[in-house]
Amino acid sequence: MQVTVGGFIMGQRSGRGDRRESICITGFKRNQVGVLMDIAKLKRHLGPRLQGWLISVLLHIVAAALLVWLSLGDSGPKQAEYETAQASVMREEPPEPIEPLVEDLQVDRWQGAAELSEPMVLPSELDMGSVGDGSGDVIAVAGLIGPGTGGQGRAAVDGRTRFCGTSGSGKRICFVVDHSLSMVMAHDYVRDQLQLAIERLTPGHYYNVIYYAEGEPVQLAPGELIRANGPNRQRGMEFVANMELAQTVASGQGWQAVVNALEAAFAGRNVRGQGVDLIYLLTDGEYDREQVLSRLRQMQAGQSRPVTISVVACGSRDSEAFLRELATSYNGEYRFLTDEETTSMGFSELDRRW
């Protein structure tokens, strides 16, 4: 019998057993051919879909790679721009020019170390013109105030000025000083203390010195309050050094000289048009007190705020109650200086006590 596989004659077999073998082989081949046909059908159905899926995957991969490349390509300039901006922010800008706080402020000539008699003390604050210090106007009545100068040499530390043991916080100062013959015992002492008070002023202060004895007062700067810079302080100290005691006539009009001096103090103005806010009054109180007090009240009434008056007294204690009340009424300080103190206490010793 012939054995046929897939239409080909493979050989011949004889007998019954040969027939069964031929059938089995033929069935196996048919199954194999069917599988191959099924695979071919599957390829026909899935081929286009599989091809589209692969193309989509490839496109996504290409797009992702392109995005990564673009991001890496941009990071360089952006990073450089960020670093530049950050550097510009962190870079310290040069300070702006500082406007002077005071228009007419002058700087004193520097003194070498050999010229300085003691350590320099800087002022704690400068006069800001219209900005008040909240202390009110101060008229320090230059009456003779007792021993212990109140530390004139240290006035700049706390912003206060000092004269003959009294002190005040005003920035526009007038020293009103009796230079009649009644001051003969205290004249040298007062001269030294007044010079020291002027020397310890700072360029943040304005000041004037007014002497009275009889008639019209004698002023350092009539109608003015001059800035206490170096030249003007030197000018004031020379003015005080050259002032002599004045002869007076006993006419009962001594109060008028005091009033004239106080009116001149109230009338003084600095370059900003501001009036006095501190007067130191040195007096013996030997005059018509009611007349002085009445006129002083009128002067104070014309002020936006009461002017503080500090009184330094010397001579007789008969006027002490009146002068103390005068200082207290206008928020000032009072000091009585005895003849013994003015004659026995030297300048340096008095200064060291404060």
FENQUI-V175100 format. One record per pair of residues at least 6 apart in sequence whose ideal C-beta (glycine too) atoms are under 7 Angstrom apart, sorted by the first residue. I is the first residue (numbers start at 1). J is the second residue. If there is no record, write none. Layout:
BEGIN
i = <I I>
j = <J J>
END
This chain:
BEGIN
i = <1 1 1 1 1 1 2 2 3 3 3 3 3 3 4 5 5 5 6 13 13 101 101 102 102 104 104 105 106 106 108 108 109 121 121 121 122 123 123 123 123 124 124 124 124 125 125 126 127 127 127 129 133 133 135 136 136 136 136 137 137 137 137 137 137 137 138 138 138 138 138 138 138 138 139 139 139 139 139 139 139 139 140 140 140 140 140 140 140 140 140 140 140 141 141 141 141 141 141 141 141 141 141 142 142 142 142 142 142 142 142 143 143 143 143 143 143 143 144 144 144 144 144 144 144 144 145 145 145 145 145 145 145 146 146 146 146 146 147 147 147 147 147 148 148 148 148 149 149 149 149 149 149 149 149 150 150 150 150 150 151 151 152 152 152 152 152 153 153 155 155 155 156 156 159 160 160 160 161 161 161 161 161 161 161 162 163 163 163 163 163 163 164 164 164 164 164 165 165 166 166 166 166 166 167 168 168 168 170 170 170 171 171 171 171 172 172 172 172 172 172 172 172 173 173 173 173 174 174 174 174 174 174 174 175 175 175 175 176 176 176 176 176 176 176 176 177 177 177 177 178 178 178 178 178 179 179 179 179 179 180 180 180 180 181 181 181 182 182 182 183 183 184 185 185 185 186 186 186 187 189 190 191 191 192 194 195 195 195 196 198 198 198 198 199 199 201 201 201 202 203 203 203 205 206 206 206 206 206 207 207 207 208 208 208 208 208 208 208 209 209 209 209 210 210 210 210 210 211 211 211 212 212 212 212 213 213 213 214 214 214 214 215 216 217 217 217 219 220 220 223 223 224 224 225 225 225 225 226 254 254 255 255 255 255 258 258 258 259 259 262 262 263 265 265 266 266 266 268 268 269 276 277 278 279 279 280 280 281 281 282 283 283 283 284 284 284 284 284 285 285 285 285 286 286 286 289 300 300 306 307 308 308 308 309 309 309 309 310 310 310 311 311 311 311 311 312 312 313 313 313 313 313 314 314 317 320 323 324 327 327>
j = <12 13 14 18 19 22 9 12 10 11 12 13 22 25 10 25 26 29 29 21 22 126 128 126 127 227 271 203 203 229 229 230 230 154 156 157 156 156 159 202 204 156 157 158 159 159 204 204 171 204 205 272 169 171 169 305 306 308 331 170 277 303 305 306 307 308 168 169 170 277 278 307 308 332 265 276 278 279 307 308 309 330 163 166 168 173 278 279 280 281 309 310 332 176 279 280 281 283 309 310 311 327 332 163 175 176 177 280 281 282 312 281 282 283 311 312 313 323 164 186 190 282 312 313 314 337 163 164 165 166 312 335 337 165 335 336 337 341 165 337 341 345 350 165 350 353 354 162 164 165 193 196 350 351 354 162 165 166 167 354 162 354 162 163 196 197 200 200 351 161 162 200 200 202 169 167 168 169 167 168 173 197 201 205 278 197 175 193 194 197 280 312 193 282 312 335 337 312 335 280 310 312 333 335 333 278 308 310 277 278 308 204 205 206 277 206 225 270 274 275 276 277 278 205 207 276 278 207 208 210 265 268 276 279 194 209 210 280 210 212 261 262 265 279 280 281 190 194 211 282 212 213 282 283 284 211 213 243 245 246 213 245 246 248 245 247 248 284 286 315 190 245 245 339 342 343 314 337 342 245 342 282 240 241 347 240 237 240 241 351 233 236 237 240 233 237 207 228 233 228 227 228 229 228 225 226 227 228 270 225 226 228 219 220 221 224 225 226 268 220 236 239 240 217 219 261 264 265 217 218 243 257 258 260 261 246 248 257 246 248 249 257 257 260 260 261 264 264 236 239 267 268 268 269 268 269 270 276 232 286 287 287 288 291 292 283 287 292 292 295 296 299 299 276 279 275 276 299 275 276 275 307 307 308 307 309 310 312 309 311 312 311 313 323 313 314 315 316 319 313 319 322 323 315 316 319 322 306 307 330 330 330 331 332 326 327 330 332 327 332 333 323 326 327 332 334 335 337 319 320 323 336 337 337 342 336 336 334 334 333 334>
END
